[in-house]
Amino acid sequence: MYDIIISNASIYDGSGNPWFKSDIGIKSGKIVSIGQLRNEEAQRRIDVSQFAVAPGFIDIHCHSDALLFASPREKGKILQGVTTEVIGNCGISATPVSEKNLELLKKYTSSIFANIDMPWDWRTVSDFLRRVEERRSITNIASLVGHGAVRIAVMGFDNRDPDERELAEMKRLVASAIDDGAFGLSSGLIYPPGLYAKTRELIELCRVVAEKGGIYTTHMRGETDTVIESVKEAIRTGEESGVPVQISHHKTGGLDNWGKCRQTLQLIAEARDRGLDITCDAYPYIAGSTMLGALLPPWVHEGGVERLLERLRNPECRLTIKEQIKNGIPGWENFVKACGWDKIVIASCNRNKSIEGKNLEEIAHSRKIEPDEALFDIMIEEEADVLMIQFMMCEEDVSYILRHPLVMMGSDAIPSAGKPHPRYYGAFPRFLRKYVLDEGICSLAEGIRKITSMPAQKLGLRDRGAIREGMWADITVFDPKTIADKATFLDPQQFAAGVEYVLVNGRLAVDKGEYTGLLEGRVLRR
């Protein structure tokens, strides 16, 4: 007897091939039979004749690290059909931890980790993953180790090159993290302390990753004016270290840079032709989201959050920052220049709840001050713990990037209260509805490949991301007629429509569109 038989299924197996009709037999968490099973017995038989059946969606890029410790459990991802999430992105991870710099790391990650009360009783990736297993999770969890966390553990927020001893310790921490099960190293090169690292440091660390069989994912040094140079840096890092590269949430932001994605993707394709394993992910929105502090020049962040706040209270420092925001600094990712004050929106903060959903120009007008002064004041009032949404891409570029054969889809979802970016609740249904089914950037089979077998291949997951006998039964069943995102920028915390059933390791996590409460996710180790 099977545990579950999914009958009359139109199966999109994750390969990109056209769908085929069959039944799926599931037992002990795995797909054990694909074929005609109408006469077989099962504890539960689910007729899906009106629906599409796909492998469970894999979110190659998200920030759900702290959500693993949240109560109640946050079900936005499972109701999108996501069965596996990759955490530790953009150089931001909860490990490794050094005793001397623990408070620096906690303060640094507070906005990305949504101020969720985590125990912080781990020091290594192994410790952290064990805590996740004890806690249990809705989805499967794969972890990267963040370059920012590694640098903080060894060097704090110092704006300098590591000495030989420090570099050796960073290498040791990276090697240990991958031995503990991390799938690779991530970097966030617009954030301190990652933005203080030179290319040579990244190459040296990535050589360790390559030797261990991991991957390197990068939030590049620039996604606006310096996007082409930044792609070249990512390619150089991969070619000189030998590590497979994943460019995170690829975009070309700012009006002056719209259309440059044709050049960047050509550079990436040429690097593949030379033998570099390089791919990208992207999300299906014209706006991104990150820490509000990313609007400030690099030097303001030196020494950590407390030093940053001291500088923002200093009138002379404020004048210097104003001038640099207005005129820019060579090589600095200047979001204000790329977006304009009116397209930078407060997504989440702890004290000034009334400003959530408003842009900095509106807030400044209401306070009768200039937008840069509003930025400084908000950072001080909120102790730098603020998330923003920045509108800086165009639909033509988003569509072009998502349809490219070297690009997979990832949410980049950052959990938060207030008015967070809607991608936490709707990225995957939006991709399928708007871009695949309505706009036709690719076939449905190809769209499913971009969110299943393609990320599985990049991670090296050989037993997930496809519907085949012997694979783990991570399966998403959705209605192509009704699948859609409901979350909007004005009202983001709305669950998606059209996801009917989701199985995680052979157990029903979503049944007839409702989360069942099961915690059947597993920690995946490289």
C-alpha positions in Angstrom: 0.0 0.0 0.0 1.2 3.5 -0.9 1.1 6.4 1.6 -0.3 8.7 -1.1 -1.2 8.3 -4.8 -1.5 11.4 -6.9 -3.8 10.3 -9.7 -4.5 11.7 -13.2 -1.6 14.1 -12.9 -0.3 16.4 -15.7 3.3 16.1 -14.7 5.9 18.8 -15.4 8.9 16.8 -14.2 11.3 19.8 -13.8 13.4 19.0 -16.8 11.7 21.5 -19.1 10.2 18.7 -21.2 6.4 18.9 -22.0 4.0 17.6 -19.4 2.9 13.9 -19.5 -0.1 12.2 -17.9 0.5 9.6 -15.2 -0.1 8.7 -11.5 2.5 9.1 -8.8 2.9 6.6 -5.9 4.6 7.9 -2.7 5.8 5.8 0.2 8.2 6.6 3.1 8.8 10.1 1.9 9.9 9.2 -1.6 8.4 8.8 -5.1 8.5 5.1 -5.6 6.3 4.7 -8.7 5.3 6.7 -11.7 2.8 5.0 -14.0 -0.8 3.7 -14.1 -1.8 3.1 -10.5 -5.6 3.1 -10.6 -5.8 -0.4 -9.1 -3.3 0.2 -6.4 -4.2 0.9 -2.8 -3.2 4.0 -0.8 -3.9 5.6 2.5 -4.8 8.8 0.6 -5.6 9.2 -3.1 -5.7 12.7 -4.5 -7.3 13.3 -8.0 -5.5 16.2 -9.6 -6.9 16.0 -13.1 -7.5 19.7 -13.3 -4.1 20.8 -12.0 -0.4 20.9 -12.9 1.9 18.7 -10.9 5.5 19.9 -10.5 8.5 19.3 -8.2 8.4 21.4 -5.1 9.7 24.9 -5.8 13.2 25.7 -4.6 13.9 29.2 -3.4 17.6 29.6 -4.3 17.8 33.0 -2.6 16.0 34.1 0.5 16.5 35.4 4.0 14.4 33.1 6.1 17.2 32.4 8.6 15.4 33.8 11.7 12.0 32.7 10.6 13.0 29.2 11.6 12.7 30.4 15.2 9.6 32.5 14.9 6.2 31.7 16.6 3.7 31.3 15.1 5.2 29.6 12.1 5.2 31.8 9.0 3.5 30.0 6.2 3.9 32.5 3.3 6.5 30.3 1.5 4.7 26.9 1.7 1.5 28.5 0.4 3.5 29.6 -2.6 4.6 26.0 -3.3 8.1 26.4 -2.0 9.5 23.2 -0.4 13.2 24.1 -0.1 14.7 27.4 1.0 18.4 28.5 0.8 19.4 30.8 3.6 22.6 32.7 4.5 22.6 34.9 1.4 24.1 38.3 0.7 27.0 37.6 3.1 24.5 37.7 6.0 24.3 34.5 8.0 23.8 33.7 11.7 27.1 31.8 11.8 30.0 31.7 12.4 30.0 33.5 15.7 32.9 34.7 17.7 32.4 35.6 21.4 34.1 39.0 21.1 32.0 40.2 18.1 28.7 38.4 18.8 26.9 41.7 19.7 28.2 43.3 16.5 26.7 40.4 14.4 23.4 40.5 16.3 23.0 44.3 15.8 24.1 44.0 12.1 21.6 41.3 11.3 18.7 42.6 13.3 16.7 44.2 10.5 17.3 41.3 8.0 16.4 38.8 10.7 13.2 40.8 11.6 14.2 41.1 15.3 13.0 37.6 15.9 14.2 36.3 19.3 16.8 33.7 18.4 18.8 31.9 21.1 22.2 32.7 19.5 23.6 29.8 21.4 25.6 28.4 18.5 29.0 29.2 17.2 29.4 27.1 14.1 27.2 26.1 11.1 27.0 22.6 12.6 25.6 24.0 15.9 23.1 26.2 14.0 21.8 23.4 11.8 21.4 21.2 14.8 19.2 23.9 16.4 17.1 24.1 13.3 16.6 20.4 13.3 15.5 20.5 17.0 13.1 23.3 16.2 11.9 21.6 13.0 10.8 23.5 9.9 8.0 23.6 7.4 10.3 23.5 4.4 13.7 21.9 3.7 16.6 24.2 4.6 19.9 24.6 2.9 22.4 27.0 4.2 25.3 29.2 2.9 27.9 30.8 5.1 28.0 34.6 4.8 31.3 36.3 4.0 30.1 39.2 6.2 29.6 37.0 9.2 33.0 35.4 8.6 34.7 38.9 8.4 32.8 40.1 11.5 33.9 37.1 13.5 37.6 37.8 12.6 37.9 41.5 12.0 34.7 43.2 13.2 33.8 46.2 11.0 37.4 47.3 10.3 37.8 48.9 6.9 41.1 47.3 5.9 42.6 44.2 4.3 43.1 41.2 6.6 46.6 40.4 7.6 48.0 36.9 7.0 46.8 35.6 10.3 43.3 37.0 9.9 43.0 35.7 6.3 44.1 32.2 7.5 41.4 32.3 10.2 38.8 33.4 7.7 39.8 30.5 5.4 39.5 28.1 8.3 36.0 29.3 9.2 34.9 28.9 5.6 36.3 25.4 5.3 34.8 24.4 8.6 31.4 25.8 7.5 31.3 23.8 4.4 32.5 20.7 6.2 29.6 21.3 8.6 27.1 21.2 5.7 27.0 24.7 4.2 26.6 24.6 0.4 29.0 27.5 -0.2 30.0 31.0 0.6 27.8 34.1 0.0 28.9 37.7 -0.3 27.2 41.0 0.1 29.5 43.6 -1.4 27.3 46.6 -0.9 27.1 46.0 2.8 29.7 46.4 5.5 31.9 44.6 6.2 31.7 42.9 2.8 32.2 46.2 0.9 35.6 46.6 2.6 36.9 43.4 1.0 39.0 43.6 -2.1 38.7 41.1 -4.9 41.8 39.3 -3.9 40.3 38.4 -0.5 37.2 37.0 -2.2 39.4 34.9 -4.5 41.4 33.5 -1.7 38.3 32.5 0.3 36.7 31.1 -2.8 39.7 28.8 -3.5 38.8 27.1 -0.2 35.1 26.8 -1.3 36.2 25.3 -4.7 38.4 22.8 -3.0 35.5 21.7 -0.8 33.1 21.4 -3.7 30.9 24.4 -2.8 29.5 27.4 -4.7 30.0 31.1 -4.4 26.9 33.3 -4.5 27.3 37.1 -4.7 25.3 40.2 -4.1 27.6 42.1 -6.3 29.5 45.3 -5.5 27.1 47.3 -7.7 23.8 46.7 -9.5 23.4 50.3 -10.8 26.1 52.5 -12.3 28.9 49.9 -11.7 26.9 46.8 -12.7 29.1 45.8 -15.7 32.3 46.2 -13.7 30.7 44.2 -10.9 29.8 41.3 -13.2 33.3 41.3 -14.4 34.5 41.1 -10.8 32.2 38.1 -10.1 33.5 36.4 -13.2 37.1 37.1 -12.3 36.5 35.7 -8.8 35.1 32.5 -10.3 37.8 32.0 -13.0 40.8 32.7 -10.7 39.5 30.5 -7.8 37.8 27.8 -9.8 34.5 28.1 -7.9 31.0 27.9 -9.5 29.4 31.3 -9.3 25.8 32.4 -8.7 25.0 36.1 -9.2 22.2 36.9 -6.8 19.0 38.8 -7.7 20.5 40.1 -11.0 19.3 43.5 -12.1 20.4 46.7 -13.7 19.0 49.4 -11.5 18.5 53.1 -12.1 17.1 54.9 -15.2 20.6 55.4 -16.7 21.3 51.7 -16.5 18.1 50.2 -17.9 19.0 47.9 -20.8 22.5 47.1 -19.6 21.2 43.6 -18.7 21.8 42.7 -22.3 25.5 43.4 -21.8 25.8 41.8 -18.4 24.1 38.6 -19.5 26.3 38.5 -22.6 29.4 38.7 -20.3 28.0 35.8 -18.3 27.3 33.7 -21.4 30.8 34.4 -22.7 32.3 33.3 -19.3 30.4 30.1 -19.6 31.8 29.6 -23.0 35.2 29.8 -21.5 34.3 27.1 -19.0 33.1 29.0 -15.9 30.0 27.5 -14.2 28.1 30.8 -13.7 24.4 31.4 -13.5 22.0 34.0 -12.0 18.8 34.3 -10.1 16.3 37.1 -10.2 13.0 38.1 -8.7 9.8 39.1 -10.6 9.4 42.7 -9.4 10.7 46.2 -10.4 11.6 47.0 -6.7 14.1 45.5 -4.4 14.3 45.7 -0.6 17.2 45.9 1.9 18.4 47.8 5.0 17.9 51.5 5.0 21.5 52.0 6.0 22.5 50.9 2.5 21.8 54.6 1.5 24.8 55.7 3.5 28.4 55.9 2.2 30.8 53.0 3.2 32.9 55.0 5.7 29.8 55.7 7.9 29.5 52.0 8.7 33.0 51.5 10.0 33.1 50.1 13.5 29.5 48.9 13.5 26.1 50.3 14.2 26.9 52.3 17.3 29.7 54.1 15.5 27.3 54.8 12.6 24.8 56.4 14.9 27.5 58.5 16.5 28.4 59.9 13.1 24.8 60.6 12.2 24.5 62.7 15.4 27.5 64.7 14.4 26.6 67.9 12.3 29.8 67.9 10.4 29.4 64.2 9.4 25.9 64.9 8.3 27.1 67.7 6.0 29.7 65.4 4.5 27.2 62.5 4.0 24.8 64.9 2.3 27.4 66.1 -0.1 28.5 62.5 -0.9 24.9 61.4 -1.5 24.4 64.3 -3.8 27.6 63.9 -5.8 28.5 60.2 -5.2 31.7 58.4 -4.4 33.6 56.5 -7.1 32.6 52.8 -6.9 29.9 53.3 -4.3 26.3 52.0 -4.9 24.3 55.2 -4.5 20.7 54.2 -4.2 19.5 57.7 -3.9 21.0 58.6 -7.3 19.5 55.4 -8.8 16.0 55.8 -7.4 15.3 59.3 -6.2 14.0 60.1 -2.7 10.4 59.6 -3.9 11.0 55.9 -4.8 12.6 54.8 -1.6 9.8 53.6 0.7 10.0 52.6 4.4 9.0 49.0 4.6 9.4 48.2 8.3 10.5 49.9 11.5 9.9 49.5 15.2 9.0 52.9 16.6 7.7 55.2 13.8 5.0 52.8 12.5 3.1 55.7 10.8 5.9 56.1 8.2 5.7 52.5 7.0 4.6 52.5 3.3 5.6 56.1 2.8 8.6 57.3 0.7 11.4 59.5 2.1 10.2 62.6 0.2 6.7 62.3 1.7 8.2 61.8 5.2 10.5 64.8 4.8 7.6 67.0 3.6 5.5 66.0 6.6 8.5 66.8 9.0 9.3 70.0 7.1 12.9 69.0 6.5 15.0 67.8 3.6 14.9 64.1 2.6 18.5 63.4 3.6 17.8 64.9 7.1 14.7 62.6 7.3 17.0 59.7 6.5 19.5 60.6 9.2 16.7 61.2 11.8 14.9 57.9 11.0 18.2 56.0 11.3 18.9 57.5 14.7 15.3 57.1 16.0 15.2 53.4 14.9 18.8 52.7 15.9 19.4 51.7 12.3 16.9 48.9 12.4 14.9 49.8 9.3 14.0 48.1 6.0 13.3 49.9 2.8 11.9 49.2 -0.6 13.6 50.8 -3.6 11.9 51.1 -7.0 14.7 51.2 -9.5 14.2 48.6 -12.3 11.9 48.6 -15.4 9.5 45.8 -16.5 11.4 45.3 -19.8 14.6 44.4 -18.0 12.9 42.2 -15.4 11.2 40.3 -18.2 14.4 40.0 -20.3 16.4 38.7 -17.3 13.8 36.2 -16.2 13.5 34.7 -19.7 17.2 34.2 -20.1 18.3 30.5 -20.1 21.0 31.1 -17.5 18.6 32.7 -15.0 16.5 30.9 -12.4 14.0 32.5 -10.1 14.5 33.3 -6.4 12.5 35.5 -4.1 15.1 37.4 -2.1 12.3 37.6 0.5 13.2 39.4 3.8 10.7 38.7 6.5 9.4 41.7 8.4 6.4 43.3 10.0 4.9 46.5 8.6 4.6 46.7 4.9 7.4 44.3 3.6 8.2 43.6 0.0 5.3 41.4 -1.3 7.7 38.8 -2.6 7.6 36.9 0.7 4.0 36.1 0.0 3.8 36.1 -3.8 7.1 35.7 -5.8 6.6 32.2 -7.2 2.9 32.5 -8.2 3.7 36.0 -9.6 6.5 34.5 -11.7 4.2 31.8 -13.1 1.1 34.0 -13.5 2.4 37.3 -14.8 5.6 36.3 -16.6 5.1 32.7 -17.8 1.4 32.2 -18.3 0.3 35.7 -19.2 3.3 37.3 -20.8 4.7 34.1 -22.2 8.4 34.7 -21.6 8.8 31.0 -21.7 6.8 27.8 -21.7 5.2 26.6 -18.4 7.6 23.6 -18.5 10.6 25.9 -18.8 9.2 28.2 -16.1 8.9 25.3 -13.8 12.5 24.2 -14.6 13.7 27.6 -13.5 12.3 27.1 -10.0 13.0 23.3 -9.6 15.7 21.4 -11.3 17.8 24.4 -12.2 18.4 25.6 -8.6 18.7 21.9 -7.5 21.5 21.4 -10.0 23.3 24.6 -8.9 23.2 23.4 -5.3 24.2 19.9 -6.1 20.9 18.4 -4.9 20.7 15.1 -6.8 17.5 13.8 -5.1 15.2 16.8 -5.3 14.0 19.2 -7.9 12.5 16.6 -10.2 9.7 14.2 -10.4 11.4 10.8 -10.8 11.3 7.5 -9.1 13.7 7.4 -6.2 13.5 11.2 -5.6 12.2 12.7 -2.4 8.5 13.5 -2.7 8.7 17.3 -2.7 5.8 18.1 -4.9 3.7 21.2 -5.7 0.2 20.9 -7.3 -1.3 24.1 -8.6 -4.1 25.3 -10.8 -2.7 27.1 -13.9 -6.0 28.9 -14.3 -6.0 30.5 -10.9 -2.4 30.6 -9.6 -1.6 34.2 -8.8 0.0 36.5 -6.3 -2.4 38.6 -4.2 0.3 40.5 -2.2 0.8 44.1 -3.3 3.2 46.9 -2.1 0.3 48.6 -0.4 -1.1 45.4 1.1 1.7 42.9 1.1 0.8 40.3 3.7 -1.7 38.3 1.6 -1.2 34.6 0.7 -1.1 33.5 -2.9 -3.9 31.8 -4.8 -4.0 28.6 -6.8 -1.6 26.3 -4.9 -3.8 23.3 -4.1 -1.4 20.7 -2.6 2.2 20.7 -1.4 4.1 17.7 -0.2 7.3 18.0 1.7 9.2 14.7 2.0 6.1 12.8 1.2 3.8 14.5 3.7 1.0 16.9 2.9 2.0 20.4 4.1 -0.8 22.0 2.1 -4.1 20.2 1.6 -6.8 21.9 -0.6 -5.0 25.2 -0.3 -4.6 25.2 3.5 -1.5 24.7 5.5 -1.8 21.5 7.5 0.5 22.5 10.4 3.1 19.7 9.6 6.8 20.4 10.2 8.3 17.8 7.7 11.1 19.9 6.4 14.7 18.6 6.7 18.1 20.3 7.1 20.0 19.6 3.9 23.7 19.4 4.0 26.1 19.6 1.2 
